């Protein structure tokens, strides 16, 4: 990666240097030609401009002799420009010849009247006079300071060499800067690579330091979140394995104790003595069924048999089912719901299991003389069912964890008193399988309240 980055920087530098040299050479050539061959070296640049203006104004060279004679005799308009002393002396020591576009002489300061024409080599050394973009004549200034095409080439070459030297120095500094930047830019990536290698070897505590808010910082944050998620998943897996072993150990221990007592003749082999064994076996069966249901729901493989169902009718049936158990515990059950609610596409068996887990949990934590209230309400896109008890509520520190597997707010409770710790986890998974939600909170007036939200229309 470092080599690729350095090569990329080097390519950028080389392309930039080449472009600078090329542009500098072309610009220098143009500037030299504009200055040298427009009269800059002979001091006749103002005369060139005057002649071009003369032709543009008169559309011919007729009468131009007076302008040129005045210039060569008295310095003319050259004396009125910048650098007038040197320019006048240069002009007065020169022989000026003006020719038309065919090279035929119109004026010659060395011979009067002018005759003949300029040779091709003389035309090449002349200044082309322009009217707009059209060449209208040539001015040849001989004597004084001269400047040939070869001298132009030599000057441009020297300027090019100077540009190359400057570009090489700049390019070298740019490459040094590129090496430094490559080292600095790749430092977080090296750190991230080492952390990823350690993570792949099982060290889930790996984290990287994040600075700034650029793409590398976002990558570092993503890695840290991933590592934290993996670490959390590992902890949950280990905890779940320990919890499952603990949940299985108790009923198995009870079964083994009873069977050994029967085998040793401590208890007679009667139906009454077999009952505890059967109860523990049923407890194990329910635990295995709960684990299987939870695994299917989390894997997205839970099969739902949806059908149009009236949630109020289902809630009434659940209250009737729990009425005897609530009466035995001294707890009152009530339902607050509108008279008419629309049917919604749900799996009634799975929703009954959700409500069963919620009512069982509420009965477990509602004291004698308390009450459990079910509420139904219709929103724009969902029906909401609430189960509120009059118990002590959920401890604040326990609220984020009530839907975790095998979690009990009161760790001192036994399985018989507190359940397996899977009921609420299964209930949430079933709710999400329907495209709904299940949340827990403490009611402002006391007690816990669980809210089940089910969509009015199926998303599948």
Secondary structure as UniProt FT lines:
FT   HELIX           2..35
FT   HELIX           36..40
FT   TURN            41..43
FT   HELIX           45..58
FT   TURN            62..63
FT   HELIX           64..74
FT   HELIX           76..80
FT   TURN            82..83
FT   HELIX           84..92
FT   STRAND          95..99
FT   TURN            101..102
FT   STRAND          104..108
FT   TURN            109..110
FT   HELIX           120..125
FT   STRAND          127..131
FT   TURN            132..133
FT   STRAND          134..142
FT   HELIX           149..200
FT   TURN            201..202
FT   TURN            204..205
FT   HELIX           215..263
FT   TURN            264..265
FT   HELIX           271..298
FT   TURN            299..300
FT   STRAND          307..309
FT   HELIX           311..329
FT   STRAND          332..336
FT   STRAND          344..346
FT   HELIX           348..365
FT   TURN            368..369
FT   STRAND          371..378
FT   STRAND          382..389
FT   HELIX           396..401
FT   TURN            402..403
FT   TURN            405..406
FT   TURN            411..412
FT   HELIX           415..418
FT   HELIX           423..433
FT   TURN            434..435
FT   STRAND          437..442
FT   TURN            444..445
FT   STRAND          448..455
//
